[in-house]
């Protein structure tokens, strides 16, 4: 039974499985940070070994604030994943980004308050560069895949990650627009930070489900509205993901691949052995 995979797909609201997988089996992966959101679904898709993880668990059981993003990213790293394709539901802060459009953001703003978003601490310090929070090469792959699949898509944009689970107030929504932000969601920022620390390529398909409450014709965001648009977008998301996988792998000469090279501050002999062992899949090539 092959428990390795090069490619990880994190499915967000409305995307709880991946059509077309063969040789499927489930894997429960233990991590130093607890269990991931669900068992990993491992399989082959168009000749590529893929691990699929439903972000909120099957049946959508986990709040954004409850997500154990450290366990999710660590579990994918531990089985060999180097590229993570994330799918997430977002609200639009711009008229041009309409419901059922796809956006491939290139920036993030943090408005969360309760998220664990680093693997470090407990005797080891690292400061990774994060000016470009999404892998630019992987984002280009997603853009090409959107074009192939015929998706109405936009390249670039700033995603503000809020705590939730409540949607924004009207004042917050107007504030984010005044800041020049484009999308609002609840999940991507911790994942992107952790993927960078783990030296993994990470990019997102942001599936627009609604205009946030700033819009005069959409001044109240409802779950019913979101789920309706997600249902319409799910098939397109799967088509885009398959088109993206056909374009992978690429040479990992991006900043993601060596993010820790100059980021680790603590001298190796001062790092507790237990922490060294636990973080082996992440720091093993730098600290023996």
C-alpha positions as CSV (number, residue, x, y, z in Angstrom):
1,X,0.0,0.0,0.0
2,X,1.5,3.3,-1.2
3,X,1.3,5.9,1.6
4,X,3.3,8.6,-0.3
5,X,2.0,11.4,-2.4
6,X,3.6,14.4,-4.2
7,X,0.5,16.5,-4.5
8,X,-2.0,17.5,-1.8
9,X,-5.5,18.9,-2.4
10,X,-7.2,20.7,0.5
11,X,-10.9,20.8,-0.2
12,X,-12.9,23.7,1.3
13,X,-16.6,24.2,1.8
14,X,-18.5,22.3,-0.8
15,X,-15.5,20.2,-2.0
16,X,-15.4,17.1,0.2
17,X,-14.0,14.6,-2.3
18,X,-12.2,14.3,-5.6
19,X,-13.6,12.6,-8.6
20,X,-11.4,10.3,-10.7
21,X,-9.1,8.9,-8.0
22,X,-8.1,5.3,-8.4
23,X,-6.2,2.9,-6.2
24,X,-7.8,4.7,-3.3
25,X,-7.1,4.1,0.4
26,X,-7.4,6.1,3.5
27,X,-4.5,6.9,5.9
28,X,-4.6,8.1,9.4
29,X,-1.5,10.2,10.0
30,X,-0.3,11.0,13.5
31,X,1.4,14.4,14.0
32,X,3.1,16.1,16.9
33,X,0.2,18.6,16.8
34,X,-2.6,16.1,17.0
35,X,-4.8,14.6,14.3
36,X,-5.6,16.4,11.0
37,X,-9.2,17.3,10.0
38,X,-9.8,13.8,8.7
39,X,-8.1,10.8,7.3
40,X,-6.1,11.5,4.1
41,X,-7.7,10.0,1.0
42,X,-4.8,8.7,-1.1
43,X,-5.1,7.7,-4.7
44,X,-3.9,8.1,-8.3
45,X,-5.4,10.8,-10.5
46,X,-4.2,10.9,-14.1
47,X,-1.0,9.1,-13.2
48,X,-0.2,11.4,-10.2
49,X,-0.1,10.4,-6.6
50,X,-2.5,12.7,-4.7
51,X,-3.6,13.1,-1.1
52,X,-7.0,14.7,-0.6
53,X,-7.9,16.3,2.7
54,X,-11.3,17.8,3.5
55,X,-10.4,21.0,5.4
56,X,-13.5,20.9,7.6
57,X,-13.8,17.2,7.9
58,X,-16.3,15.0,6.1
59,X,-19.7,16.3,6.8
60,X,-18.2,19.8,7.5
61,X,-17.8,19.4,11.3
62,X,-15.0,21.8,12.1
63,X,-15.2,25.6,12.5
64,X,-12.5,27.7,10.9
65,X,-11.3,28.6,14.4
66,X,-11.1,25.0,15.4
67,X,-9.1,23.9,12.4
68,X,-5.8,22.2,13.3
69,X,-3.9,23.7,10.4
70,X,-0.6,22.6,11.9
71,X,-1.7,19.0,11.9
72,X,-3.2,19.3,8.4
73,X,0.0,20.7,6.8
74,X,2.3,18.5,8.8
75,X,0.4,15.4,7.8
76,X,0.8,16.3,4.1
77,X,4.5,17.0,4.6
78,X,5.0,13.8,6.4
79,X,3.8,11.7,3.4
80,X,6.0,13.5,0.9
81,X,3.7,16.2,-0.5
82,X,5.6,19.1,-2.1
83,X,2.7,21.0,-3.8
84,X,-0.6,21.9,-2.1
85,X,-3.6,23.0,-4.1
86,X,-6.1,24.7,-1.8
87,X,-9.8,25.3,-2.6
88,X,-11.7,27.8,-0.5
89,X,-14.9,29.7,-0.4
90,X,-14.6,33.5,-0.3
91,X,-16.7,36.6,-0.3
92,X,-16.0,39.2,-2.9
93,X,-15.1,42.8,-2.0
94,X,-15.1,44.0,-5.6
95,X,-17.9,44.2,-8.2
96,X,-15.7,42.6,-10.8
97,X,-15.3,39.4,-8.8
98,X,-18.8,38.0,-9.1
99,X,-20.3,34.9,-7.5
100,X,-19.1,31.7,-9.3
101,X,-15.9,33.4,-10.5
102,X,-12.5,32.0,-9.4
103,X,-9.7,34.2,-8.1
104,X,-6.1,33.2,-7.6
105,X,-5.0,35.6,-4.9
106,X,-1.4,36.7,-4.5
107,X,-1.6,38.5,-1.1
108,X,-2.9,37.9,2.4
109,X,-3.9,40.1,5.3
110,X,-4.4,38.6,8.8
111,X,-7.4,39.5,10.9
112,X,-7.5,36.3,12.9
113,X,-7.1,36.1,16.7
114,X,-7.2,32.4,17.6
115,X,-5.0,30.5,15.1
116,X,-1.8,28.5,15.7
117,X,0.2,29.4,12.6
118,X,3.8,28.3,13.2
119,X,5.5,25.0,13.8
120,X,8.2,26.7,15.8
121,X,8.7,27.5,19.4
122,X,9.4,25.1,22.3
123,X,13.1,25.8,22.0
124,X,13.5,26.5,18.3
125,X,13.1,29.9,16.5
126,X,12.6,30.5,12.8
127,X,11.6,33.6,10.8
128,X,10.6,32.7,7.2
129,X,10.3,35.3,4.5
130,X,6.6,35.8,3.6
131,X,6.4,38.8,1.4
132,X,4.9,36.6,-1.3
133,X,2.6,34.3,0.7
134,X,1.5,32.1,-2.3
135,X,3.9,30.2,-4.5
136,X,4.0,32.3,-7.7
137,X,4.9,29.3,-9.9
138,X,2.0,27.2,-8.6
139,X,-0.4,30.1,-8.9
140,X,0.6,30.4,-12.6
141,X,-0.2,26.7,-13.0
142,X,-3.6,27.3,-11.5
143,X,-4.2,30.3,-13.8
144,X,-3.3,28.2,-16.9
145,X,-5.6,25.4,-15.6
146,X,-8.5,27.8,-15.2
147,X,-8.1,29.0,-18.7
148,X,-8.0,25.4,-20.0
149,X,-11.1,24.5,-18.1
150,X,-13.0,27.6,-19.3
151,X,-13.4,29.1,-15.8
152,X,-14.1,32.8,-15.4
153,X,-11.1,33.7,-13.4
154,X,-9.0,36.5,-12.1
155,X,-5.2,36.4,-11.3
156,X,-4.0,38.4,-8.3
157,X,-5.8,40.0,-5.4
158,X,-5.5,40.4,-1.7
159,X,-7.4,37.9,0.6
160,X,-8.2,39.1,4.2
161,X,-8.5,36.2,6.5
162,X,-11.0,36.8,9.3
163,X,-11.6,34.8,12.4
164,X,-15.3,33.9,11.9
165,X,-17.4,31.9,12.2
166,X,-19.7,35.0,11.8
167,X,-19.5,36.9,8.5
168,X,-18.3,40.4,8.5
169,X,-20.2,43.4,9.8
170,X,-21.1,46.1,7.2
171,X,-18.5,48.4,8.8
172,X,-15.8,45.7,8.6
173,X,-16.7,45.0,5.0
174,X,-16.4,48.6,4.1
175,X,-13.1,48.9,6.0
176,X,-11.6,46.0,4.0
177,X,-12.7,47.7,0.8
178,X,-11.2,51.0,1.9
179,X,-7.9,49.1,2.4
180,X,-8.1,48.0,-1.2
181,X,-8.6,44.3,-0.4
182,X,-10.4,42.0,-2.8
183,X,-11.6,38.8,-1.0
184,X,-12.6,37.8,2.5
185,X,-12.3,34.3,3.8
186,X,-11.6,32.4,7.0
187,X,-9.0,29.7,6.3
188,X,-6.1,30.4,3.9
189,X,-3.7,32.5,6.0
190,X,-2.6,29.9,8.6
191,X,-2.2,27.2,5.8
192,X,-0.1,29.5,3.7
193,X,2.2,30.4,6.6
194,X,2.6,26.8,7.7
195,X,3.2,25.6,4.1
196,X,6.0,28.1,3.7
197,X,7.6,27.0,7.0
198,X,7.4,23.4,5.7
199,X,9.0,24.4,2.4
200,X,5.9,23.4,0.4
201,X,4.5,25.2,-2.6
202,X,1.0,26.4,-1.8
203,X,-1.6,28.2,-3.9
204,X,-5.3,28.7,-3.7
205,X,-8.4,28.6,-5.9
206,X,-10.6,31.1,-4.2
207,X,-14.2,30.3,-5.2
208,X,-16.4,33.4,-5.0
209,X,-19.7,32.5,-3.4
210,X,-21.2,35.9,-2.7
211,X,-20.6,39.6,-2.6
212,X,-19.8,40.4,1.0
213,X,-22.4,42.5,2.8
214,X,-21.0,45.8,1.4
215,X,-22.9,45.3,-1.8
216,X,-26.2,47.2,-1.9
217,X,-28.0,44.3,-3.5
218,X,-26.4,41.6,-1.3
219,X,-26.4,43.2,2.2
220,X,-26.9,40.0,4.0
221,X,-24.7,36.9,3.4
222,X,-26.5,33.6,4.0
223,X,-25.3,30.0,4.1
224,X,-28.0,29.0,1.7
225,X,-26.6,31.5,-0.9
226,X,-23.1,30.3,-0.4
227,X,-23.9,26.6,-0.7
228,X,-26.0,27.2,-3.8
229,X,-23.0,28.8,-5.6
230,X,-20.6,26.3,-4.2
231,X,-22.6,23.5,-5.7
232,X,-22.4,25.2,-9.1
233,X,-18.7,25.8,-8.7
234,X,-17.7,22.3,-7.5
235,X,-17.6,20.6,-10.9
236,X,-15.5,23.5,-12.3
237,X,-13.1,23.3,-9.3
238,X,-12.5,19.6,-10.0
239,X,-11.9,20.3,-13.7
240,X,-9.4,23.0,-12.8
241,X,-7.6,20.8,-10.3
242,X,-7.2,18.0,-12.8
243,X,-5.9,20.5,-15.4
244,X,-3.4,21.8,-12.9
245,X,-2.1,18.4,-11.9
246,X,-1.4,17.7,-15.6
247,X,1.0,20.6,-15.5
248,X,2.9,19.3,-12.5
249,X,5.6,18.9,-11.4
250,X,7.7,21.9,-12.1
251,X,11.3,22.6,-11.0
252,X,11.1,23.8,-7.4
253,X,13.5,26.7,-7.8
254,X,10.9,29.0,-6.1
255,X,11.4,30.6,-2.7
256,X,9.1,28.0,-1.1
257,X,11.5,25.1,-1.7
258,X,14.3,26.6,0.6
259,X,12.4,28.8,2.9
260,X,14.2,27.6,6.0
261,X,17.7,27.9,4.6
262,X,18.4,31.2,6.3
263,X,15.4,31.3,8.6
264,X,16.5,29.0,11.5
265,X,17.9,31.2,14.2
266,X,18.5,28.7,17.1
267,X,21.9,26.9,17.2
268,X,21.3,23.1,16.5
269,X,22.9,22.0,19.7
270,X,20.5,24.1,21.7
271,X,17.3,22.7,20.2
272,X,15.7,20.0,22.4
273,X,16.1,16.6,21.0
274,X,12.4,15.8,21.3
275,X,11.6,18.9,19.2
276,X,14.3,18.0,16.6
277,X,12.7,14.5,16.3
278,X,9.1,15.8,16.1
279,X,9.9,18.3,13.5
280,X,12.1,16.0,11.5
281,X,10.1,16.1,8.3
282,X,10.4,19.9,8.3
283,X,13.9,20.6,9.7
284,X,15.7,17.3,9.2
285,X,17.8,18.5,6.3
286,X,19.1,21.4,8.4
287,X,19.4,19.8,11.8
288,X,20.5,16.3,12.5
